[in-house]
Amino acid sequence: MPYQVVYVKDKHTKLFIPGPTEVRKEIIDAMNEWMFGHRSPTMTDLFTTIVEDTKKFLDTNNHVIILSASGTLFMESTVMELVDDSVLCSTCGSFSQRHADIAERLGKDVDRLEYEWGKAVKPEDVREALEKKDYDAFTCVMNETSTGIRNPLDEIGEVLEDFPDTMFIVDAISALGGDYIDIESCGIDAIFTSVQKAFAMPPGLAVCVVSDEAYQRSQETDAGAWYAGFKRNIDYYKKKGQTHCTPAISLMLAYREQMKHMLEEGHKARSDRHKEMAEYTQKWALEHLDMFPEKGYWSQTVSTIKNTRGLNIEELRQTINKDYDMLFSNGYGSKLKEKTFRIGHMGDHTLGDVKALTDAIEDVAGL
């Protein structure tokens, strides 16, 4: 019988999976408020606070859209808003492939710049592809959650500077908030995330940062998105300071509380803490097993570790969950399950938290 984690109401299992990640109790408690109208001044105050705090935290003057949804919503809407005909999608794992699949489903002319799972997108390959054909947009994942690859967005952004008519779309779902990125200097037109990853909030909200150029492009589109349309959301925010459809108010209360903590820590300091956890985990992996991703492109928020010792990963997960109240992830999908496992060191975890997990793995696995 396949192993399943059983959750007991009062049992707290500390999550080291690559999302949802651990959420502090005070953030959960922030949701426990009476409801109020989503067209009230209270809602305006709440929503404008979280939007403007997000801009401040990310050091951006670009537009910010926050919607009740999975981050996959913005995989879809960025294509609908910014791609009229053709799009170049770089793929290096499951989630970057999903973006390409969505674009094809929407009827776009999709070319894939494909990489073997575990390999990173190379700027020189992007340049070569863009020189051969005109594209409305180029998509790239910042942090491929399935493989633990971190793509070199700074260098890729430099390439895109030479192709100003090609919109630069970035999936940063498992990176933003845990890995510093200067959105404007990289020339990113649309970058999106989900709050249950490095933001360390409960699942259910998605965030997209949109450049002025992308906002203008979205107004020229014949068949853009409705719910997650850039113009509709940005214009409504400018006019009303609210969302154009009913929001998940309780989650936004949690967002407001967590953003206070994130602002206090600061974008770069938060990134530095994630880097410290990542470097420790990578060093530990090399000592006992091996890293799966290409060297030099290791994620700062999730480590995908190669199972070089033939460990029974599901059994290991079950024991650690039962005896230590901690949970990490098996490898992603049929390609990587049991061949790898993943440790999510993102959100509000500390180096001490990660060390406690690796110590538990050593004890149970006899490393």
N, C-alpha and C positions, 0 to 999 in steps of 0.2 A: 504494500500500500504506500503511495507517495506520501512523503513527509509533509505535514501541514502544521504551521505554527498556530497554537491555540491561545487566544487572548482571554485572560480572566479579568473581570471588571476592575478589581483593585490591584492587579499586578502591573507594575510598570516595567516594560521592556525598553531599555535604552537603544535607540535606533542608530545603527551605523550603516544603514542601507543608503544608496544614493537617491533618496527621496521616496516617500516623505521622510524628512529628517527629524531629529529631536526638537521638540517645542517646549520651551520653559513654561512652568505652571502659571506664572503671572500673565503670560500671553494668552493661554487658554482661558484663564479667569476673566480677562478683559472682554471676552465675548458675552459674559453673563450680565447683560443689561437689558432693560425693557426696550421693546421695539419703538421706533418712531417713524414718521412718514418719510419716504424717500424723496419727497418734494418739499421738505421742511427746511427752515434755516439751520436746524441741527445737522441735517444731512449735508448741506452746503459746507458748513464748517468742517465736518468730518472729512468729506471728500477733497476739498481744497487743501486741507492739511496734509493728507497722505500723498497727494500729487506733488505738492510743492516740497515736502520733505524728501520725496524720492528724487526729485531734481537736485536738491541740495546734496543728498548723500552721493549720488552718481556724478556730481560735478558737471552737470549738463544744463545747457540752456534750451535744449530741444524739447519738443512736446512729449508729454507722458500720458499714456492711455492705460487705465487700470480697469479691468473687466472681470466679472464673475465667470470664470472659465478655466479650462486647462490651457497650458501654454501652446498646445497643438492648434488652438484657435488661431493664433497668430502665424503659425506655419501656413495656414490656409489663407488668411486675410492679407498677409504680405504679398503673396503671389497674386491674389485677386486685385489688389490695389496698385501694384507696381509693375506687373507684367502684362503687356498688351499682347505680345506674340511669343517671343522667345526668351528662355531663361537657361543659364548655365548653372547646374547644381553639382557642387563637389560632394562626393559621398565617401565616407570612410568608416561606416558602421551603421547600425540599425536606424538611428534617429535622423541622420543626414539623408539616408535613403528614403525615410518617410517623407521628408520635405519634397524630394524629387517625385515620389509617388503621388503626392497630393497635387503637385503642379501638372502631372500627366492627367490625373483624374479631372482636373479643371479644364482640360483641353488645350494646354499650352504646348508649344514646341519646346521640348525639353532635351537638352544635351547633358550627359553626365560626365563629369570628370571623376572617374572612379579610382579608388585606392583599396588595396587589400585591407581587411580588418586588422587594426593594429598599426597601420601606417598613417602618417600625417599628410595633410594637403600641402603641397609645395608651391611657393609663390611663382617660381619660374614656369611651372605647368599652367598656372592660372593665366599668366601673361601670354603664353603660347596659344592657349585656347581663345582668349579674347582677341588676339590679333587676327585670328582666322575668320571670325564671324562677329557681327554686331548682335549684342544681347540687350534686352531691356533691363535685366537684373542678373546678379550672381549671388548664389546662396552658399553659406558656409556655416558649419557648426563650430562654435568656439571650443566646446568641451564635449566630446563624443562619449556619452554616458555608458554606452555598451562596451567600449574598448579602453576607456581611460586615456584617450588621446586629447592633447591640448594643441589646437592648431595655431600657427603663428599669425595672429590677426594683424599685428602691427605691420609686418612685412607684406602681407596680402593687401592691406589697406594702401600701402605705397604703390602697389601695382594698379589698384583701382583708380588712383588719382589720374592715371594716364588715359582712363576711359570714362570721362565725366558723364556720358549718357547712360552708363550702366549702373543701376542702383545696387548698392552693397547691402545685402540682407544677412543678418547674423542670428542664428539660434544660440542663445546663451543660457538655456534653461537650467543647466546644472553647473553654471559658472558665475553668473552675475551676482554680485554681492559677496563673493568669496574669492574672486580673482580680479584684480584691478584692471580696468580697461578705460582708456581715455576715448570716449565715444566720438567726440568731434575730431580729434587729431587723427583718428583712424579712418575718418571719412565714412562712417557707418550711417546708412540712411534709415534702417529699421533694425532694432535689436530687441529681442524679447526674452522673457523668462517666466517661470512659475514660482510662486512664493514659498512652496513647500520644499524647496531645495536650499540654496545657500542663504536665503532670507530667513530661514528657520521659523516659518509661520505655518498654520494649518493649511492643507490643500484647498484650492477652490478659487484663487485669484490669479490672473495673468497680467503681466506688465509689458508694455511695448513703448520704446523710446523712438520717436519719429523725427527726422530732420525736416527743415522747411522745404527742402527740395522734394522729399518724399510726399509731404503734405500737398505740395503743388501738383505733383505727378498724379496723386490719387484723384484730384479733381478733374483730370483729363480722361480718366478711365471710363470706358463705356459700360462695363459690367463689374463694378467693384463690390466689395463686401457691404452688407447692410449692418448687421449687429456690430461687427468689429471694423467698420469702415473708418478710415482715418479722418476724413472731412466731417462725417457725422459726429464722431466722438469729440474731436478737437473743437469744432464750432460750438457744440452744445456746452462743453466745459467753459469756453470763453464767455458764452452768453449766460449760463445758469450756475456754473460751478458744480455741476452734478453729472451723473451718467444719464444717457438718453433712455435707458431701460432700467427696470428694477434691479438694484444691486444686492449682493450678499452683505447686508449691513453688519451682521455679527463678525464676519471675517474682516471687514474693514476696521472695526473697532480693535481687533487683534493686531491688524497691520499698523494702526496708529501707535499702539503701545510698543510694538517691536521696533518701529522706525525710530522711536526715541532712543532706544538702546543702540541701534546701528549708527545713528548720528553721533552719539556720545563716543562710540568707539572710533568712528571715522572710516572712510572707504579704504584708504591705504593701510591703516593699522589692521583692519579686518582682513585684508588681503595678506598682510604679513603673517598673521596668525594662521591662516590657512596654509600658507607656504611652509611654515614651521611644521605643521602636522603632516603635510604631504612629504616633506623631506625625511622626516622620521620614519614614516610608513614605508617609503621607498627603500631606505637604508635597511630597515628590518626585513623587507621582502628579499632583498639581494643577499642578505645574510642567511636566510632560512630556505628561500625558494627562488623565485625570479620574477621580474616584472614582465608583463605581456606586451605593452605598447613599445613602439619604436623609441629607442634611447634619444633623449634630447627633447622629447615632446610629451612628457608625462604630465598628467592632469594635476591641478592644484587642489581639486575638490573630491576626486574619487580615484583610488588606486585599484587597477585591475591587475591581480597577481596571478602568475602562472603556477599551476599546480604540478610542480616538477616531481613531487614525491608520491603521486598517485593517492592522495588523501581522499577519503569519502567526504566530500564537502557537505552534502546534506546531513549526514550523521554528525559531522562536526558542528554545523549550525544548530542542530537540534539540541545537542548536549550543552552548548554554550548558552543558548536561550533558556534552557531549563535550569542550569546550575548557576549561571552568572547574570541572568536577566539582561543579556545583550544580544543584538541581532545584526549580522552582516549579510551580504548578498552572495548568492551563487553567481556563476558566470551567466552572461546574458544570452538567452535563447539556446537553440540546439547547437549552434556553432561553438559556443563557449562554456556551456553548462558543464560543471565538474572539471573541465580543463582549466578553468580559471575561477577565482572568486573576487568579490569587490568589497572594499572598505570605503564607505562614504565618510570622509573627514571634512564635513561642511556644516555651515550654520553656526551654532553657538558652542560646538564642541571645543575642548581644549586639548593641549598636548597630553595632559594627564589622563583624559578620557580615552584617547587613542592608545596610550600605553597600557591602560587597564585591559582593553580589548586584545591587544597583541599578546599580553601576558597570558590571558585566558586561552588564546589559540595555542600558544606554546605549551601550556600545561596539558590541555586536552589532546593535542596532536602529538605530544612528545617531541617537539622540535628542539 
